[in-house]
Amino acid sequence: MEFKNVYDDARRAEAYAKLEFPGTYYLAYRDLPEIIFKHVKGRRAIDFGCGTGRSTRFLQKLGFDAVGVDIADDMIEKARQIDPKGNYILIKDGVFSQVEEGAYDLILSVFTFDNIPTEKRKVELLQRVGSLMKSEGKIVNLVSSPDIYVNEWESLSTKDFPENKNAKCGDKVKIIVTAIDDKRPVEDIIWPDEDYRETYRKAGLRLIQTHKPLARENEPFEWVNETRIAPWVIYVLGKSQVGR
């Protein structure tokens, strides 16, 4: 199956650089501070798949010494323009030679695994990012719920892609981000919860917490389905305890 990294694109990088935390995206980040501080002790972090640096800057504001890494040159360039004092590293696909192993308390990954197409590749990358963290370090992996591709949202739309309803694990699905100027559809890979759990097991990771954020009626957004269906899933992962 051919799959293109749609984020390695100057026009999309420009659009995403303006995207902060509107509507549905607000829910992706709202509960992260509580989750992170519950499970993470130190303050050294990697933002894996940092894009234009939104989540890296988010970590910086939480007090982390955060390094953003990405394979998309246009995204890293834009991140550096927005945050010239930040630390953003362009890496080859799955190669982390520029990043110190076993040194980080937190690996944050926001939407990155939505764009990784096979279980084998997901497992490989999880193992590699896992090698960057300390023995008690944590991975916080925020991904799109399969429900996001078959419903309408405050900041996203799937109504033009009814074929998404028939998608199974590993299939391509399309979604439009209505909160940015670039209305070209994004292609993601659908990956249900039970398949993520198996992927984590194969990567030698221990699932510690699963969180599905729902919107609240009193929040200042025009919610569509967010109060009853969670668009995102947040997984907290640690190294396997086998042999201990």
N, C-alpha and C positions, 0 to 999 in steps of 0.2 A: 504494500500500500504506500503510495507516495503521499508525503505530508510536508507542506512547506511551513516554515516558521513565519507566520504572517506579521509578526512584530518586528522582523528585520527589514524595516521599510521606513524611509525618511518621512514620508507623509504621515504614516501612522504614529511614528515617534513624536512628531510635532503635535498631533492631536492628543495623544496620551499625556504629553507633558503638561497639558492644561487640565487634565482630569485629576481631581483631588478626591473628595469623599462625598459625592452627591448621592442622595437617595439610597438605592440598593447597595452601592459601594460603601456607604456609611455603615451598613450592617456587617460588612466583611471585617471592618476594623474596630467597631464599637467595643466589642468584648475582649479584644486581643490584650490590652494592658492587664486586665485582671487575670486572664489565662496565663500570660507570660510570667507575671510576678508570682503566681501561685507555684509554678513549676521550675522556674529558672533562678539560680542563685547569683551567678556572676554577671558581668556586663560586657563580655566580648561576643560579638554577633556577626554572622554572615547573612546577608540578604541574597538568597539564591534565586536568580532570575529577577534581578532588581528593576529591569526596564529603565524608565526614565528617573528612577530613584525615589518614587513616592513612598514606598515601604521602608527604604533605607532612612529617609528623613524622619519618618514616623518613629523608627527605632532610636534615632539620635535624640528626638524630643523626649523619649522615655528614659534617656540617660545611658544608652548603650554606645559603646565604641563599635560602630557598625561599618562593615565593608560590603559594598554592593558589587555583585558579580553577574555578568550576563554574557551571552554569546552573540548578541545583536549589536553591531558596531554603532548603528544609528541611535539606538536607545542609550548606550553608554555615553556617546557624545553629548546627547541632550541632557543626561543626568549631570555630567560635568559642567555644562553651561549653567544649569539651574543652581548647582551647589558646588562652586569651584573649590571650596575647602574640604569637600567630602572625598572619600576614598572609593573610587569606582574602578573595577578591573574588568577588562575584556578578556574572556577566556575562550579557548577552543572548546568545542562541544564535548563536555564531560571530562576535560583535562584541567586539573586544579593545581598545577605545578607552582603557580604564583601565590598559592595560599597555604599557610602553615597547617600541617596536620595535627590533630589532637589538641587544638589550642582554644576552641571556642565553646562558650557556654550555651549558645543558642544558634540554631540554623532556622531562619524564617524563610518560608517559601510561599509566596502569595500568587496563586493562579498559575504558577509555572508548570505544574504537572497536568494541567488541562491540555497542554500542547505537546505532551510526550506520548508517542503513539503506540507503543507495545509494552506488554508486561516485562519482557526482557530488558528493555531500555529503562523503564521505570525502576526496576530492581537494581540495575547497574548504577544508576544515578543516586538512588537512595543509599546504596552501599558507599559510594564515593563521598557524598556529602556527610554521611555518618562518620566517615573516617576523619573529618575535620573537627569533630567536637570532642570535648573531654569525656572521660568515662561516665560522668554524671550529667553530661550535656543533654539538651533536648532539641528535637526537631519539631517545629510547629508548621504543619502543612495545611494551608488553606486552599480548598479546591471548590469548584462549582458542583453543586448537587445535580444529579440527573434531572431533577424537577425544573431546573432553571431553563432547560432547552425545550420545554413543552408548555410554558406559561408566559404571561405578560408581566412586566415589572415596571417600576417607576423609572429605571434607568436603562432597561434592556427590552428587546422585542424579539420574539421568535415566530410571530404569526405568519410570516412569509415562508416558513420552512416546516410544513406539516409532516414532511418525511422524518423529522426528528423523532416523532412518536414511535417509529418502528426501529429506532436505533438500539443496538445491543452493545455490550461492553467492547470497546475498541473501535467502534464505528465513528466516522466523522459526523459532526453535527455543526449547524450554523446558528449564529446569533448576531444581532445588531446592537451595538452600544449606542443608544439614543442620546446619551449625555455628552457626546463629543461630536465635532463637526464631520469627522470621517465616518460616513454611513455605510462603507463597504462591510459586508458581513465578515465576521471572524469565524474561522474554522477551528473547532476544538475537538477533543476526543472524549467521548462519554465513558465514564468509569464509575460504576455503582459502588456502594459502600462495601458490600461483601467482597468485591474484587479488590478494592483497596486494602481490606484487611488481609487477604491472602498475599497481596503484593508486599505488604509490610513484613509478614511472616517470612517470606522468601528472602527478603533483604536483611533478615536478622535483626529486625526492630520490634520493640515491645510497644503495643498500643496502650497508652496511659489514660487518655481522655478523648471523647468525641463530643463536639459541641455544634449544635445547629441553631444559629441565631435567628430569632423571629423579631419582627418589628413591633413597636408599641404604638398604640393609637395616639398617644400624646406627643409623639416625635414630630418635628416640623417638616414632614414630607408628605406628598400625595401618594400614599401607598396604594398598590394595586392588589397584589396577592401576598405581599411580604408579611402581613400579620398572621397568616394561617399556614403558609408554606415557606420553609427555609430555603433561600436560594444558594446558600453556601454551607460547606461542612469544614470544621476546623478539627484537625487531628493533632494530638500531642503524642510524641513518640520518644522513646528512649532506647538505649542499646539493650539487646537481649540479655537476660539474666542467666542464660544457659551456662552451666559450668561453675556458677558461683555458689 
